[in-house]
Amino acid sequence: MMSLCPYGEKPLSVMFKCIYRFLLSITILFHVICPALPSHLCSSFLSHSLESLSRFVQYTLA
């Protein structure tokens, strides 16, 4: 996850690009992995991804 975002203090626009890339990679993974998984695993994967994103945003904006 952190490889999508360079370390250090960054302007807000860079952070938004970073979050966008993270969401894009999650979306691609979701579309690739989800059809191969049962629906309950699919939704737990999605909720875990969203939880990771919210933690990342809180950490970044803190």
N, C-alpha and C positions, 0 to 999 in steps of 0.2 A: 504494500500500500504506500509506504513512504517513498518508494522509488519514483512514483508518479509526481512527487512534490519535492522540489529542492529544499534543503535545510536552510534555516536562517530567517531573519526578518524579511518579510515580503510585503509589497503593497497589496491592497485588497483585490485588485484586478487579477493579480497572479494567483491569489488564494482561490478566487472564483474559477479560474481556468483549471486549477488543480482539482477542485471539487468536481468540476464538470468532467474531467478526464477520469476521475475515480468512478463517478456515476456511469459514464460510458462503458468503462471496463466491466463494471458490475452488470450492466444491461446485456452486454455481449456474452458474458459468462452465464447469465441467467438464461438467455435464449439458447445457448449451446448445451448447458447442463440440464436445464429443466425438463425438456422432452424425454430425457433418459431416466428421470427420477419419478417415483411415485409422488402424487400431489402433496402429501403431508411433508415429505422431505424438501420439496420445492419451496413451500411456504416458509419452512424453518430456515432454509438457506437465504431467502429474501429478507426475512426479519433480522437474521444475524448480520447481513450486509448493511441494512439500514441502521442497525444499532452501532456498527463499526463506524459508519459515516457520521452519525450524530456525535459519537465520542470524539472522532477526529476534528469535527467542526468546533466542539466545545474546547478541545485542547488548543486548536489553532487560534481561536478568538480570545482565549483566556489571557 
